[in-house]
Amino acid sequence: MNRDGTESEKIILAGDIGATKTNLAVYPMAGQRLSALLEKKYRNAEFASLGEIVADFLARLAETPASCCFGIAGPVTDGRVAMTNRDWVVDVRQLKAEFGFSRVELINDLAATALGTTVLEEDELLTINTGRSQPGGNIGVIAPGTGLGEAFLTSRNDGIRAHASEGGHASFAPRNEQQVALWRYMRQQYEHVSCELVCSGRALPELYGFLRAGGAYDAERLDNELAQADSAVPHIISAALKYGESRSPHYELAGAVVELFLDILAAEAANLALKILAVGGIFIGGGIMPRIVPLFDGARFMDIFCRGVYADLLSAIPLHIIVNPKTALLGAAVRAGWIDQSAISA
């Protein structure tokens, strides 16, 4: 409702709610391109609930959006999410009652990312393989961040449908002897070795430990640096980038960690492409990929991606890295009811 008690149909509210941070933005209902009227990022640790964050954001607006959509980290069941890596429960009914929204929808954050790909511009993507996109073909999204998210889009006469999945928690399938050894290493710690455990932000320290245990790398300096670091993941990535620039043996182990991570990602991206027949393309999202682009070997990635009896089919699938960190937010805005006359036609 507006401040005068009337309902607004002019703006929509979109949110990207992750484990550590929440991004909220309001957009005009219609337009040729999504452009936020107001946007704010919040640290979740400073709030007891999503409702507190929404209340703070709405206090900055002259009118209350009638339509809202939040992409949220976790499976959505009956309009309710118990977040995977944050002790919040978010419920559509509670949000409607608290804020007077006419329409609120919760969707999985990877489904939001998938929808966001439909409105990305060319400069918001790094194309690995141009391929031959089939109009109306299924589109897959795989996103290594804190965890490993997967989702996909299908096209029907009434428009595009986003489908969430928990494919990142499917079983890891080793593709060579090194990865078989990795599976055994991980199996000593975990009853079930999922793809997420070896292909995500949380996986990088595990890959480091596995490769370090093999004794093939000079790890003394890097071990000391990691012991003093606040967080292992950004330091491993930083060290890998240093190795890429200098080829210093002190950072070779970090370079090997990222190479193994990318090899596993290539194979899992191919698995996703085959399972959903992603002839419309595969988009790689998440927070890790844009940071390690200088280390990305496209030829190596494609060699792993294009394998098996459908190697020719896989080689024709367009592959893109998403470099816009707000893709999930854009997807939530699309789902909230943004009206566009041209962008969404796939």
Rosetta silent file (secondary structure, phi, psi, omega in degrees, C-alpha in Angstrom):
SEQUENCE: MNRDGTESEKIILAGDIGATKTNLAVYPMAGQRLSALLEKKYRNAEFASLGEIVADFLARLAETPASCCFGIAGPVTDGRVAMTNRDWVVDVRQLKAEFGFSRVELINDLAATALGTTVLEEDELLTINTGRSQPGGNIGVIAPGTGLGEAFLTSRNDGIRAHASEGGHASFAPRNEQQVALWRYMRQQYEHVSCELVCSGRALPELYGFLRAGGAYDAERLDNELAQADSAVPHIISAALKYGESRSPHYELAGAVVELFLDILAAEAANLALKILAVGGIFIGGGIMPRIVPLFDGARFMDIFCRGVYADLLSAIPLHIIVNPKTALLGAAVRAGWIDQSAISA
SCORE:     score description
SCORE:     0.000 S_00000001
   1 L     0.000  148.102  172.901    0.000    0.000    0.000 S_00000001
   2 E   -74.137  172.022 -179.201    1.080    3.594   -0.552 S_00000001
   3 L   -61.181  -27.298 -179.509    1.465    5.972    2.380 S_00000001
   4 L   -89.604    7.091  176.814   -2.066    7.245    1.712 S_00000001
   5 L    93.586   -4.356  177.340   -3.510    3.727    1.891 S_00000001
   6 L   -92.172  152.954 -175.896   -3.841    3.111   -1.833 S_00000001
   7 L   -86.688  139.864  179.487   -2.133    0.198   -3.543 S_00000001
   8 E   -96.451  135.772  173.344    0.758    0.789   -5.955 S_00000001
   9 E  -112.404   12.854 -169.981    1.007   -1.054   -9.237 S_00000001
  10 E   -96.996  -25.023 -177.672    4.063    0.901  -10.391 S_00000001
  11 E  -129.574  154.419  177.150    6.987   -0.787   -8.636 S_00000001
  12 E  -125.508  152.701  179.932    8.041   -4.305   -7.774 S_00000001
  13 E  -110.398  130.861  177.466   10.368   -5.567   -5.058 S_00000001
  14 E  -125.079  148.006  179.699   13.011   -8.190   -5.751 S_00000001
  15 E  -141.689  145.282  173.261   15.376   -9.893   -3.361 S_00000001
  16 E  -120.413  105.324 -173.352   18.375  -12.206   -3.479 S_00000001
  17 E  -108.394  108.856  178.233   18.663  -13.837   -0.066 S_00000001
  18 L  -104.860 -171.026 -178.134   21.804  -15.857    0.518 S_00000001
  19 L   -70.716  -36.802 -173.617   23.377  -17.366    3.597 S_00000001
  20 L  -108.579  -25.281 -176.407   25.507  -14.330    4.473 S_00000001
  21 E  -141.469  158.455  176.171   23.944  -11.384    2.657 S_00000001
  22 E  -128.763  130.052  173.454   20.651  -10.112    1.279 S_00000001
  23 E  -110.208  127.352  175.675   20.263   -7.782   -1.697 S_00000001
  24 E  -120.976  146.634  178.346   16.955   -5.955   -2.120 S_00000001
  25 E  -153.652  149.331  171.098   15.938   -3.672   -4.968 S_00000001
  26 E  -111.008  142.427 -178.450   12.840   -1.995   -6.357 S_00000001
  27 E  -129.189  152.979  170.585   12.248   -1.747  -10.090 S_00000001
  28 E   -65.740  147.590 -176.395    9.646   -0.025  -12.261 S_00000001
  29 L   -61.492  -35.531 -175.429    6.947   -2.452  -13.328 S_00000001
  30 E  -129.099  155.905  177.478    7.569   -1.933  -17.033 S_00000001
  31 L   161.180  168.345  179.791   10.492   -1.027  -19.242 S_00000001
  32 L   -82.490  -21.736  178.433   12.875   -2.215  -21.918 S_00000001
  33 L  -147.318  141.332  179.250   15.612   -3.015  -19.409 S_00000001
  34 L   -70.833  120.573  178.261   15.625   -3.737  -15.700 S_00000001
  35 L  -138.384  119.630 -173.510   17.147   -0.796  -13.882 S_00000001
  36 L   -68.351  137.437  173.419   16.851   -0.522  -10.098 S_00000001
  37 L   -82.304  -33.745  176.642   15.258    2.576   -8.611 S_00000001
  38 E  -153.776  139.018 -178.867   16.766    1.755   -5.224 S_00000001
  39 E  -143.493  143.163  178.605   19.020   -1.075   -4.137 S_00000001
  40 E  -148.856  141.635  178.129   20.615   -2.001   -0.830 S_00000001
  41 E  -106.707  137.685 -179.531   22.812   -4.829    0.427 S_00000001
  42 E  -123.464  146.718  170.768   22.463   -6.179    3.957 S_00000001
  43 E   -92.173  119.172 -173.598   24.630   -8.449    6.107 S_00000001
  44 H   -61.214  -30.944 -177.282   22.319  -11.141    7.451 S_00000001
  45 H   -62.854  -18.464 -178.619   24.257  -11.538   10.690 S_00000001
  46 H   -88.771    1.572 -176.815   23.096   -8.071   11.735 S_00000001
  47 L  -133.681  150.774 -178.953   19.395   -9.034   11.606 S_00000001
  48 L   -84.977  -18.359 -176.184   17.258  -11.631   13.338 S_00000001
  49 L  -160.983  165.374  173.354   15.042  -12.327   10.325 S_00000001
  50 H   -64.939  -34.514  179.811   14.351  -11.433    6.719 S_00000001
  51 H   -56.835  -39.169  178.317   11.329   -9.492    7.945 S_00000001
  52 H   -63.455  -39.241  178.996   13.604   -7.055    9.788 S_00000001
  53 H   -67.074  -45.518 -179.978   15.571   -6.428    6.599 S_00000001
  54 H   -61.055  -40.950  179.833   12.426   -5.916    4.514 S_00000001
  55 H   -62.159  -42.931  178.482   11.070   -3.483    7.105 S_00000001
  56 H   -62.219  -41.294 -178.156   14.265   -1.435    6.991 S_00000001
  57 H   -68.869  -44.438 -177.779   14.180   -1.327    3.188 S_00000001
  58 H   -64.125  -28.924  178.831   10.508   -0.414    2.910 S_00000001
  59 L   -64.441  -16.528  179.879   11.042    2.478    5.324 S_00000001
  60 L   -90.013   -5.724 -175.423   13.190    4.054    2.608 S_00000001
  61 L  -103.376  150.594  175.784   10.388    3.977    0.020 S_00000001
  62 L   -82.113  -19.766  179.696    7.548    6.419   -0.581 S_00000001
  63 E  -141.085  155.223 -179.352    5.265    3.572   -1.645 S_00000001
  64 L   -97.520  127.501  179.149    4.996   -0.120   -0.911 S_00000001
  65 E   -62.368  142.380  176.812    5.341   -2.504   -3.863 S_00000001
  66 E   -80.917  -29.899 -174.768    2.296   -4.637   -4.527 S_00000001
  67 E  -120.978  134.391 -177.451    4.314   -7.498   -6.011 S_00000001
  68 E  -138.044  147.382  171.213    7.424   -9.084   -4.542 S_00000001
  69 E  -143.150  135.180  178.340    9.667  -12.032   -5.288 S_00000001
  70 E  -121.318  122.639  169.322   12.601  -13.292   -3.277 S_00000001
  71 E   -84.803  126.132 -168.943   15.182  -15.737   -4.592 S_00000001
  72 E  -135.766  143.124 -176.119   16.308  -17.611   -1.526 S_00000001
  73 L   -76.410   99.581  178.699   18.933  -20.226   -0.721 S_00000001
  74 L   149.951  160.662  177.622   16.952  -23.368    0.042 S_00000001
  75 L   -73.524  136.656 -179.071   14.122  -25.552   -1.262 S_00000001
  76 L   -97.897  125.038  178.855   10.712  -23.852   -1.347 S_00000001
  77 E  -131.676  119.031  178.462    7.769  -25.919   -0.101 S_00000001
  78 L    52.534   45.122  176.897    4.231  -24.528    0.103 S_00000001
  79 L    69.791   24.214 -175.618    5.493  -20.948    0.137 S_00000001
  80 E  -140.413  141.095  178.966    7.930  -21.610    2.957 S_00000001
  81 E  -134.072  126.904  165.460   11.706  -21.977    3.177 S_00000001
  82 E   -97.754  107.768 -169.792   13.896  -23.157    6.021 S_00000001
  83 L   -60.810  143.467 -173.277   17.172  -21.724    4.781 S_00000001
  84 L   -68.053  -45.331 -174.402   19.978  -24.190    4.165 S_00000001
  85 L  -120.447   25.574  177.372   22.880  -22.247    5.683 S_00000001
  86 L  -151.565  134.954 -173.823   21.062  -19.672    7.860 S_00000001
  87 L   -81.499   52.533  175.580   18.674  -20.379   10.759 S_00000001
  88 L  -112.894  142.005  168.976   15.843  -18.376    9.203 S_00000001
  89 E  -113.166  124.416 -178.280   12.405  -19.598    8.247 S_00000001
  90 E  -114.891  129.600 -174.976   10.756  -17.429    5.591 S_00000001
  91 E  -131.041  129.753 -179.999    7.023  -17.787    4.924 S_00000001
  92 H   -56.562  -44.413 -176.075    4.932  -16.064    2.232 S_00000001
  93 H   -62.766  -39.984  179.543    1.896  -15.829    4.492 S_00000001
  94 H   -66.821  -41.133  179.167    3.837  -14.114    7.246 S_00000001
  95 H   -64.611  -40.691  177.215    5.350  -11.574    4.832 S_00000001
  96 H   -62.183  -45.640 -177.504    1.921  -10.753    3.385 S_00000001
  97 H   -65.991  -38.779 -175.119    0.421  -10.303    6.825 S_00000001
  98 H   -74.723  -35.818 -171.352    3.305   -8.187    8.128 S_00000001
  99 H  -117.502   -5.299  177.003    3.711   -5.835    5.175 S_00000001
 100 L    74.898   22.190  177.274    0.405   -5.902    3.319 S_00000001
 101 L   -67.149  141.651  174.549    1.836   -7.159    0.047 S_00000001
 102 L   -77.415  -36.089 -177.201   -0.770   -8.343   -2.470 S_00000001
 103 E  -139.500  125.976  174.704    1.588  -10.867   -4.003 S_00000001
 104 E  -132.388  134.139  176.460    4.704  -12.470   -2.561 S_00000001
 105 E  -132.603  138.265  172.525    6.567  -15.376   -4.098 S_00000001
 106 E  -107.496  131.396  174.467    9.569  -17.301   -2.875 S_00000001
 107 E  -132.314  154.875  176.888   11.706  -19.117   -5.421 S_00000001
 108 E   -58.834  143.235 -175.579   14.950  -20.985   -5.112 S_00000001
 109 H   -62.078  -31.322  178.467   17.943  -18.693   -5.610 S_00000001
 110 H   -76.346  -30.843  172.390   19.230  -20.773   -8.535 S_00000001
 111 H   -64.289  -37.498  175.965   15.821  -20.652  -10.203 S_00000001
 112 H   -64.610  -42.078  177.281   16.094  -16.877   -9.835 S_00000001
 113 H   -61.070  -42.892  178.817   19.554  -16.959  -11.401 S_00000001
 114 H   -59.263  -44.793  177.350   18.192  -19.030  -14.276 S_00000001
 115 H   -64.075  -35.510  179.659   15.452  -16.464  -14.904 S_00000001
 116 H   -62.975  -28.150  179.757   18.036  -13.709  -14.684 S_00000001
 117 H   -64.023  -22.149 -177.299   19.956  -15.169  -17.626 S_00000001
 118 H   -72.825  -14.031 -177.887   17.024  -14.261  -19.876 S_00000001
 119 H  -120.608   10.282  179.435   17.711  -10.534  -19.445 S_00000001
 120 L   -75.726  144.773  174.904   21.509  -10.445  -19.393 S_00000001
 121 L   -89.133  165.311 -177.730   23.355   -8.361  -21.964 S_00000001
 122 H   -58.300  -36.581 -177.374   26.358   -9.665  -23.919 S_00000001
 123 H   -77.410   -0.032  175.841   28.809   -7.725  -21.758 S_00000001
 124 H  -101.230    8.467  179.838   27.452   -9.503  -18.674 S_00000001
 125 E  -131.958  148.031  169.752   28.589  -12.880  -20.015 S_00000001
 126 E  -114.770  112.429 -174.687   31.913  -14.455  -20.892 S_00000001
 127 E   -84.477  124.118  176.773   31.286  -16.968  -23.668 S_00000001
 128 E   -87.523  -43.465 -178.239   33.319  -20.172  -23.504 S_00000001
 129 E  -139.172  118.960 -179.158   31.663  -21.896  -26.448 S_00000001
 130 L   -64.435  -44.624  176.936   29.455  -20.110  -28.976 S_00000001
 131 L    58.094 -158.431  178.622   27.823  -23.358  -30.049 S_00000001
 132 L  -136.272   92.353 -178.374   24.449  -23.425  -31.777 S_00000001
 133 L   -68.771  131.363  178.062   21.637  -22.430  -29.453 S_00000001
 134 L   -93.791  120.487 -179.358   18.293  -23.978  -30.368 S_00000001
 135 L   -53.824  132.289 -179.406   15.392  -21.504  -29.951 S_00000001
 136 L    78.591    1.165 -179.207   13.106  -22.637  -27.160 S_00000001
 137 L   -74.618  155.433  179.143   15.652  -25.208  -26.007 S_00000001
 138 L   -62.109  146.182 -179.849   16.197  -26.005  -22.356 S_00000001
 139 E  -123.531  133.306  179.281   18.770  -23.882  -20.535 S_00000001
 140 E  -110.883  148.339  175.573   20.843  -25.056  -17.572 S_00000001
 141 E  -128.690  129.770  175.194   22.521  -23.059  -14.811 S_00000001
 142 E  -128.210  131.004 -168.854   25.263  -24.399  -12.561 S_00000001
 143 E  -138.250   99.788  172.838   26.661  -22.112   -9.892 S_00000001
 144 E   -81.349  112.291  174.008   29.558  -22.892   -7.573 S_00000001
 145 L  -126.480 -128.690  172.476   29.416  -20.440   -4.688 S_00000001
 146 L   -58.350  -43.493  172.188   29.409  -21.351   -1.009 S_00000001
 147 L  -114.975 -161.608  177.693   27.647  -24.501   -2.216 S_00000001
 148 E  -121.892  110.581 -179.789   26.883  -25.847   -5.682 S_00000001
 149 E  -100.008  148.772  175.923   23.544  -24.790   -7.127 S_00000001
 150 E  -141.746  142.367  177.193   21.834  -26.138  -10.230 S_00000001
 151 E  -157.743  174.010  179.261   18.612  -25.139  -11.982 S_00000001
 152 E  -154.891  160.652  178.149   17.119  -25.048  -15.460 S_00000001
 153 E  -115.970  141.986  169.784   14.628  -23.270  -17.718 S_00000001
 154 E  -124.681  156.122 -177.575   12.079  -24.757  -20.075 S_00000001
 155 E  -115.910  133.579  177.218   10.008  -22.920  -22.652 S_00000001
 156 E  -131.684  174.561 -179.088    6.283  -23.368  -23.242 S_00000001
 157 L   -59.539  -29.838 -178.246    3.609  -21.536  -25.195 S_00000001
 158 L   -93.906   10.389  175.036    2.724  -19.521  -22.101 S_00000001
 159 E   124.006 -168.330 -176.980    6.316  -18.484  -21.431 S_00000001
 160 E   -90.196  138.684  175.848    9.466  -19.581  -19.664 S_00000001
 161 E  -115.053  130.446  175.988    9.380  -21.836  -16.613 S_00000001
 162 E   -97.542  135.685 -178.246   12.195  -21.921  -14.056 S_00000001
 163 E  -123.659  122.742  175.428   12.833  -25.212  -12.274 S_00000001
 164 E   -78.562  161.091  172.929   14.835  -25.525   -9.083 S_00000001
 165 L  -152.745  167.614  171.188   16.891  -28.583   -8.272 S_00000001
 166 L  -118.651   40.828 -177.783   19.238  -29.898   -5.634 S_00000001
 167 H   -61.143  -25.078  178.402   21.542  -31.422   -8.227 S_00000001
 168 H   -63.686  -19.868  179.850   24.605  -30.174   -6.380 S_00000001
 169 H   -95.349    5.231  173.290   23.874  -32.773   -3.712 S_00000001
 170 L   -70.395  165.446 -173.742   23.872  -35.643   -6.214 S_00000001
 171 E   -68.488  138.445  173.949   26.759  -38.092   -5.996 S_00000001
 172 L   -70.999  131.207  179.616   30.191  -37.074   -7.211 S_00000001
 173 L  -112.814  102.045  179.855   31.308  -39.263  -10.140 S_00000001
 174 L   -60.976  143.792 -177.686   35.116  -39.441  -10.428 S_00000001
 175 L  -114.103   -3.629  176.418   36.377  -39.367  -14.019 S_00000001
 176 L  -155.887 -179.753 -174.541   40.044  -40.430  -13.582 S_00000001
 177 H   -64.820  -38.074  177.864   42.397  -42.011  -11.061 S_00000001
 178 H   -59.819  -43.008 -178.090   43.143  -38.728   -9.308 S_00000001
 179 H   -74.362  -28.056  171.958   39.448  -38.138   -8.745 S_00000001
 180 H   -62.781  -42.828  177.529   38.926  -41.713   -7.572 S_00000001
 181 H   -64.122  -37.620  176.335   41.594  -41.004   -4.950 S_00000001
 182 H   -62.916  -43.476  178.721   39.786  -37.761   -4.092 S_00000001
 183 H   -58.391  -44.211  179.835   36.520  -39.679   -3.639 S_00000001
 184 H   -63.353  -41.090  178.426   38.272  -42.079   -1.252 S_00000001
 185 H   -60.700  -45.366 -178.572   39.811  -39.154    0.656 S_00000001
 186 H   -71.799  -33.140 -178.797   36.419  -37.494    1.035 S_00000001
 187 H   -65.499  -22.394  175.945   34.670  -40.759    1.882 S_00000001
 188 L   -69.699  -21.218 -177.106   36.812  -40.988    5.013 S_00000001
 189 L  -106.842  -28.051 -172.734   35.116  -37.815    6.254 S_00000001
 190 L  -128.946  139.171  178.232   31.626  -37.976    4.750 S_00000001
 191 L   -66.326  -37.292  179.435   29.088  -40.766    4.425 S_00000001
 192 L  -124.551  123.455  179.293   27.941  -39.366    1.086 S_00000001
 193 L   -95.412  103.161 -179.002   30.354  -37.592   -1.268 S_00000001
 194 E   -91.636  167.303  174.338   28.268  -35.115   -3.227 S_00000001
 195 L   -59.625  -39.904 -178.046   29.313  -32.876   -6.110 S_00000001
 196 L   -59.854  -34.481 -177.666   29.018  -29.890   -3.791 S_00000001
 197 L   -68.077  -17.301 -178.979   31.631  -31.322   -1.432 S_00000001
 198 L  -123.128    2.978 -176.085   34.247  -31.254   -4.209 S_00000001
 199 L  -147.713   69.677 -178.977   33.023  -28.384   -6.422 S_00000001
 200 L  -169.928  178.227  175.192   32.146  -25.266   -4.420 S_00000001
 201 L   -61.887  -43.110  179.954   33.656  -22.664   -2.158 S_00000001
 202 L   -65.662  -19.014 -178.494   33.418  -25.000    0.781 S_00000001
 203 L   -81.618  -23.938 -173.576   35.219  -27.619   -1.322 S_00000001
 204 H   -58.513  -44.695  175.656   38.376  -25.604   -2.001 S_00000001
 205 H   -63.250  -31.464  177.533   39.966  -26.282    1.419 S_00000001
 206 H   -67.302  -44.357  177.720   39.071  -29.968    0.990 S_00000001
 207 H   -62.989  -38.149  176.725   40.784  -30.084   -2.406 S_00000001
 208 H   -60.538  -47.696 -179.832   43.766  -28.302   -0.860 S_00000001
 209 H   -62.461  -39.899  179.069   43.993  -30.901    1.903 S_00000001
 210 H   -63.336  -50.407 -177.923   43.709  -33.761   -0.575 S_00000001
 211 H   -68.603  -35.804  178.060   46.431  -32.484   -2.894 S_00000001
 212 H   -63.892  -38.232 -179.178   48.669  -31.481    0.005 S_00000001
 213 H   -64.375  -23.267  178.637   48.398  -34.980    1.463 S_00000001
 214 L   -71.548  -16.918  174.502   49.837  -36.351   -1.775 S_00000001
 215 L    74.808   13.859 -175.759   53.155  -34.687   -0.970 S_00000001
 216 L   -92.172   -2.970 -173.967   53.847  -33.509   -4.523 S_00000001
 217 L  -126.205  152.310  172.520   53.866  -29.768   -3.759 S_00000001
 218 L   -79.015  104.299 -171.398   55.912  -27.296   -1.732 S_00000001
 219 L  -110.458    0.971 -170.907   53.245  -26.292    0.776 S_00000001
 220 H   -61.510  -51.449 -177.642   55.214  -24.748    3.647 S_00000001
 221 H   -64.812  -44.143 -178.342   54.752  -21.058    2.793 S_00000001
 222 H   -65.921  -38.217  175.222   51.132  -21.474    1.753 S_00000001
 223 H   -57.979  -44.784 -178.849   50.363  -23.488    4.889 S_00000001
 224 H   -65.156  -41.370  179.362   51.760  -20.656    7.025 S_00000001
 225 H   -65.382  -41.081  179.410   49.781  -18.033    5.118 S_00000001
 226 H   -66.286  -34.459  179.380   46.556  -20.013    5.412 S_00000001
 227 H   -64.198  -26.985 -178.569   47.113  -20.464    9.148 S_00000001
 228 H   -97.048   -9.779 -176.456   47.121  -16.673    9.524 S_00000001
 229 L   -77.630  146.782  176.837   44.253  -15.966    7.096 S_00000001
 230 L   -68.434  -35.299 -179.182   40.763  -15.119    8.363 S_00000001
 231 L  -141.043  134.335 -175.548   39.235  -17.346    5.675 S_00000001
 232 H   -71.588  -37.693 -170.757   40.912  -20.084    3.654 S_00000001
 233 H   -61.482  -53.642  179.074   38.828  -19.802    0.478 S_00000001
 234 H   -62.621  -30.317 -179.578   39.744  -16.267   -0.672 S_00000001
 235 H   -72.209  -37.978  176.250   43.366  -16.913    0.220 S_00000001
 236 H   -62.636  -43.480  178.917   43.504  -20.106   -1.837 S_00000001
 237 H   -63.414  -44.458  178.761   42.017  -18.216   -4.790 S_00000001
 238 H   -60.906  -42.069  179.543   44.466  -15.333   -4.315 S_00000001
 239 H   -66.591  -36.931  177.785   47.400  -17.754   -4.145 S_00000001
 240 H   -64.475  -40.313  177.226   46.208  -19.534   -7.283 S_00000001
 241 H   -64.301  -37.948  176.190   46.081  -16.202   -9.116 S_00000001
 242 H   -62.507  -40.667  178.155   49.638  -15.477   -7.938 S_00000001
 243 H   -64.175  -40.141  178.528   50.709  -18.828   -9.318 S_00000001
 244 H   -60.834  -33.422 -178.965   49.035  -18.026  -12.611 S_00000001
 245 H   -82.364  -39.739 -169.333   51.034  -14.796  -12.827 S_00000001
 246 H  -112.910  -18.062 -173.298   54.421  -15.930  -11.509 S_00000001
 247 L    56.739   30.806  177.521   54.497  -19.725  -11.640 S_00000001
 248 L   -67.488  130.591  179.151   56.079  -19.561   -8.186 S_00000001
 249 H   -62.113  -21.134  179.073   56.474  -23.083   -6.737 S_00000001
 250 H   -66.130  -23.037 -176.768   55.291  -21.681   -3.394 S_00000001
 251 H  -116.966   10.557 -179.082   51.807  -21.261   -4.875 S_00000001
 252 H   -61.240  -37.413 -179.584   51.710  -24.218   -7.265 S_00000001
 253 H   -60.117  -42.874  178.954   49.490  -26.179   -4.885 S_00000001
 254 H   -63.903  -39.254  176.621   46.829  -23.440   -4.985 S_00000001
 255 H   -61.707  -39.567  178.946   46.974  -23.447   -8.777 S_00000001
 256 H   -67.372  -33.398  177.567   46.471  -27.217   -8.764 S_00000001
 257 H   -62.170  -48.103 -178.709   43.457  -26.823   -6.446 S_00000001
 258 H   -66.574  -38.043  178.334   41.716  -24.463   -8.871 S_00000001
 259 H   -62.215  -43.775  178.577   42.594  -26.671  -11.849 S_00000001
 260 H   -65.271  -42.030  176.653   41.044  -29.714  -10.148 S_00000001
 261 H   -56.340  -46.225 -178.436   37.991  -27.663   -9.173 S_00000001
 262 H   -68.501  -35.888  176.604   37.485  -26.581  -12.799 S_00000001
 263 H   -61.500  -43.962  179.900   37.940  -30.133  -14.101 S_00000001
 264 H   -66.903  -39.939  178.851   35.196  -31.369  -11.773 S_00000001
 265 H   -62.425  -41.778  179.697   32.984  -28.431  -12.722 S_00000001
 266 H   -59.791  -43.759 -179.434   33.375  -29.170  -16.442 S_00000001
 267 H   -67.126  -40.451 -179.218   32.262  -32.771  -15.947 S_00000001
 268 H   -72.199  -33.464  174.761   29.294  -31.812  -13.765 S_00000001
 269 H   -62.268  -39.301  176.741   28.229  -29.101  -16.216 S_00000001
 270 H   -66.435  -40.086  176.799   28.166  -31.785  -18.916 S_00000001
 271 H   -58.143  -45.810  178.959   26.132  -34.062  -16.637 S_00000001
 272 H   -62.340  -43.941 -179.350   23.580  -31.281  -16.168 S_00000001
 273 H   -59.348  -40.707 -179.655   23.486  -30.577  -19.911 S_00000001
 274 H   -71.773  -39.577 -176.551   22.765  -34.213  -20.686 S_00000001
 275 H   -66.569  -34.700 -177.947   20.145  -34.666  -17.982 S_00000001
 276 H  -108.598    2.850 -176.592   18.045  -31.715  -19.114 S_00000001
 277 L    50.690   65.276 -170.988   19.128  -31.718  -22.798 S_00000001
 278 L   -81.261   62.376 -177.918   20.313  -28.126  -22.505 S_00000001
 279 L   -74.051   -7.202  173.740   20.418  -27.318  -26.210 S_00000001
 280 L   -87.111  -13.435  177.085   19.618  -23.691  -25.330 S_00000001
 281 E   129.901  161.080  173.393   22.865  -23.353  -23.423 S_00000001
 282 E  -119.930  130.343  177.685   24.615  -23.780  -20.091 S_00000001
 283 E  -112.979  130.464  179.100   25.318  -20.754  -17.884 S_00000001
 284 E  -103.519  115.090 -178.761   27.935  -20.951  -15.123 S_00000001
 285 L  -111.638 -153.356 -179.678   27.134  -18.645  -12.225 S_00000001
 286 L    89.447  167.791 -175.092   28.143  -18.327   -8.599 S_00000001
 287 L   -83.951  -14.537 -174.669   30.702  -16.139   -6.899 S_00000001
 288 L   -81.321  -44.450 -170.761   33.822  -18.151   -7.636 S_00000001
 289 H   -56.868  -47.132 -179.809   33.994  -18.171  -11.430 S_00000001
 290 H   -60.140  -25.809 -178.077   34.379  -14.411  -12.054 S_00000001
 291 H   -79.560  -21.483 -176.012   37.286  -14.378   -9.596 S_00000001
 292 L  -113.733   16.091  178.964   39.238  -17.144  -11.328 S_00000001
 293 H   -52.622  -40.324  179.242   38.678  -16.184  -14.969 S_00000001
 294 H   -60.676  -19.829 -179.143   42.436  -15.524  -15.467 S_00000001
 295 H   -97.693   -1.685 -173.474   43.059  -19.192  -14.595 S_00000001
 296 L   -77.790  125.854  178.082   40.317  -20.542  -16.827 S_00000001
 297 L  -107.223   99.318 -175.332   41.498  -22.806  -19.653 S_00000001
 298 H   -62.097  -38.856 -179.338   38.629  -22.931  -22.138 S_00000001
 299 H   -65.592  -42.617  178.409   40.153  -25.665  -24.292 S_00000001
 300 H   -63.743  -43.620 -179.799   40.731  -27.930  -21.287 S_00000001
 301 H   -60.074  -45.524 -178.434   37.217  -27.261  -20.007 S_00000001
 302 H   -68.449  -33.380  176.777   35.654  -28.121  -23.375 S_00000001
 303 H   -60.397  -38.261  179.311   37.736  -31.302  -23.706 S_00000001
 304 H   -78.023  -38.679 -178.466   36.198  -32.531  -20.457 S_00000001
 305 H   -64.569  -40.977 -175.583   32.720  -31.177  -21.234 S_00000001
 306 L   -93.753   88.090 -178.060   32.512  -32.855  -24.663 S_00000001
 307 L  -142.419  164.077  175.201   32.764  -36.562  -23.889 S_00000001
 308 H    81.676 -168.146 -173.990   30.974  -39.846  -24.328 S_00000001
 309 H   -68.221  -17.473  179.065   28.507  -40.963  -26.961 S_00000001
 310 H  -110.590   34.347  179.324   26.979  -37.457  -27.152 S_00000001
 311 H   -59.667  -39.546 -179.669   30.235  -35.552  -27.551 S_00000001
 312 H   -65.660  -41.873  177.971   28.998  -33.937  -30.767 S_00000001
 313 H   -62.233  -44.885 -178.950   25.781  -32.776  -29.123 S_00000001
 314 H   -63.898  -36.514 -178.365   27.704  -31.363  -26.158 S_00000001
 315 H   -67.328  -19.116  179.824   30.128  -29.522  -28.425 S_00000001
 316 L   -91.573   -4.645 -177.814   27.170  -27.635  -29.960 S_00000001
 317 L   -82.600  124.453  176.164   25.839  -26.397  -26.610 S_00000001
 318 L   -63.554  139.646  178.732   26.620  -22.731  -25.907 S_00000001
 319 E  -126.143  131.102 -178.593   28.565  -22.219  -22.673 S_00000001
 320 E  -135.680  144.730  168.461   28.730  -18.921  -20.810 S_00000001
 321 E   -98.856  127.618  177.828   30.202  -17.647  -17.545 S_00000001
 322 E   -80.582  124.011  179.118   27.922  -15.132  -15.809 S_00000001
 323 L  -109.846   -2.619  174.707   29.920  -12.091  -14.715 S_00000001
 324 L   -88.302  112.720 -176.550   26.991   -9.992  -13.446 S_00000001
 325 L   -71.469   -7.193 -177.230   26.772  -10.702   -9.677 S_00000001
 326 L  -103.145   19.974 -175.904   23.166   -9.430   -9.572 S_00000001
 327 H   -61.351  -41.054  179.430   21.719  -12.032  -11.937 S_00000001
 328 H   -64.848  -36.702  178.118   19.585  -13.690   -9.239 S_00000001
 329 H   -64.162  -42.746  176.827   18.199  -10.285   -8.250 S_00000001
 330 H   -62.025  -41.090  179.255   17.240   -9.612  -11.868 S_00000001
 331 H   -64.175  -37.467  176.967   15.580  -13.026  -12.063 S_00000001
 332 H   -65.300  -36.533  177.601   13.538  -12.320   -8.957 S_00000001
 333 H   -66.836  -39.393  175.479   12.381   -9.065  -10.552 S_00000001
 334 H   -58.193  -45.859 -177.923   11.351  -10.936  -13.697 S_00000001
 335 H   -69.955  -29.860 -178.754    9.310  -13.343  -11.576 S_00000001
 336 H   -68.273  -15.180  175.301    7.801  -10.513   -9.521 S_00000001
 337 L   122.946   16.927  177.229    5.998   -9.326  -12.620 S_00000001
 338 L   -58.806  134.652 -177.353    8.310   -7.038  -14.551 S_00000001
 339 E  -103.398  119.694  178.449    6.720   -6.334  -17.931 S_00000001
 340 L  -131.698  142.152 -174.767    9.032   -6.333  -20.911 S_00000001
 341 L   -92.562  -10.478 -170.860    8.047   -6.361  -24.541 S_00000001
 342 L  -138.526  -30.132 -165.325   11.121   -7.885  -26.084 S_00000001
 343 L   -71.595  -38.362 -172.623   13.758   -9.439  -23.824 S_00000001
 344 L   -99.630   96.949 -178.990   12.126  -12.712  -22.795 S_00000001
 345 L  -132.651   -4.322 -176.840   11.379  -14.685  -25.925 S_00000001
 346 L   -70.242    0.000    0.000   13.403  -17.872  -25.525 S_00000001
